[in-house]
Amino acid sequence: VLQTYGTDYSQVGHRNTAEPEQREAQMSAFFGPGGFTLYTFPNQQLFDLAGLTGRVFSSSYTPEPDHPNYAPLQDALRTLFEQHQTNGQVAFEYETQVYFGKR
């Protein structure tokens, strides 16, 4: 939906800043000889239709209200929401990674 109706969604970087091996090397360099510990937590955001619409349209790559793609994006979001909602909500699934150690 964002690739179809977003203004510049395809130009925005949607990847982690580094591959896991690079990130581990960066953390080892940052924390030094004491090393670090990594904890990974599942995380999610739950949205009703209004929350989903607000979340999507808060992004810089979504059209402004006067843009021709604004209404079609709203319609497409409503359709996706109706197809995937459970009890009036959809979930954005995330994984949160926390690195910690002594410097």
C-alpha positions as CSV (number, residue, x, y, z in Angstrom):
1,V,0.0,0.0,0.0
2,L,2.8,2.4,0.9
3,Q,4.8,1.5,-2.2
4,T,1.7,2.2,-4.3
5,Y,0.4,5.4,-2.6
6,G,3.3,6.7,-0.7
7,T,5.1,9.8,-2.0
8,D,8.7,8.5,-1.7
9,Y,8.5,5.2,0.3
10,S,10.8,3.3,-2.0
11,Q,13.6,5.8,-1.4
12,V,13.5,5.5,2.4
13,G,16.0,3.1,4.0
14,H,14.0,0.3,5.7
15,R,16.8,-1.9,6.9
16,N,18.8,-2.1,10.1
17,T,21.9,0.1,10.1
18,A,24.1,-3.0,10.0
19,E,23.9,-6.8,9.4
20,P,24.0,-8.8,12.7
21,E,27.7,-9.6,12.3
22,Q,28.6,-6.0,11.7
23,R,26.4,-4.9,14.7
24,E,28.2,-7.4,16.9
25,A,31.6,-6.1,15.8
26,Q,30.4,-2.5,16.4
27,M,29.2,-3.4,19.9
28,S,32.4,-5.3,20.8
29,A,34.4,-2.2,19.7
30,F,32.1,0.1,21.7
31,F,32.1,-1.9,24.9
32,G,35.7,-3.1,24.7
33,P,37.2,-6.1,26.5
34,G,34.4,-6.4,29.0
35,G,32.1,-7.4,26.3
36,F,28.4,-6.9,26.2
37,T,25.1,-8.8,26.6
38,L,22.3,-8.7,24.2
39,Y,18.7,-9.2,25.2
40,T,16.0,-9.6,22.5
41,F,12.3,-9.0,23.3
42,P,9.2,-9.5,21.2
43,N,7.2,-6.3,21.0
44,Q,4.1,-5.1,19.3
45,Q,1.9,-2.1,18.8
46,L,-1.9,-2.6,18.6
47,F,-3.9,-0.2,16.5
48,D,-7.6,0.3,15.9
49,L,-8.5,1.9,12.5
50,A,-8.0,5.4,13.8
51,G,-4.7,4.6,15.4
52,L,-3.4,2.8,12.3
53,T,-4.5,5.7,10.1
54,G,-2.8,8.2,12.4
55,R,0.4,6.0,12.5
56,V,0.6,5.6,8.8
57,F,-0.1,9.3,8.0
58,S,2.5,10.5,10.5
59,S,5.2,9.2,8.3
60,S,7.1,11.5,6.0
61,Y,6.5,9.4,2.9
62,T,2.7,9.5,3.0
63,P,0.8,12.0,1.0
64,E,-0.6,15.3,2.4
65,P,-4.4,15.7,2.3
66,D,-4.3,17.7,-0.9
67,H,-2.3,15.0,-2.8
68,P,-4.2,12.8,-5.2
69,N,-3.0,9.6,-3.4
70,Y,-4.3,10.7,0.0
71,A,-7.9,9.3,-0.4
72,P,-6.8,6.1,-2.2
73,L,-4.3,5.4,0.6
74,Q,-7.0,5.9,3.3
75,D,-9.3,3.5,1.4
76,A,-6.6,0.9,1.0
77,L,-5.7,1.1,4.7
78,R,-9.4,0.6,5.6
79,T,-9.5,-2.4,3.4
80,L,-6.3,-3.9,4.8
81,F,-7.5,-3.2,8.3
82,E,-10.9,-5.0,7.7
83,Q,-9.1,-8.0,6.2
84,H,-6.5,-8.4,9.0
85,Q,-8.2,-7.0,12.2
86,T,-8.9,-9.2,15.2
87,N,-11.4,-7.8,17.7
88,G,-11.1,-4.3,16.1
89,Q,-7.2,-4.2,16.2
90,V,-4.2,-5.0,14.0
91,A,-0.7,-5.6,15.4
92,F,2.6,-4.3,14.2
93,E,5.1,-6.9,15.3
94,Y,8.6,-5.8,16.3
95,E,11.7,-7.2,17.9
96,T,13.5,-5.0,20.3
97,Q,17.2,-5.6,20.9
98,V,19.1,-4.2,23.9
99,Y,22.9,-4.2,24.1
100,F,24.4,-3.5,27.5
101,G,27.8,-3.8,29.2
102,K,30.5,-1.7,30.9
103,R,32.7,0.7,29.1
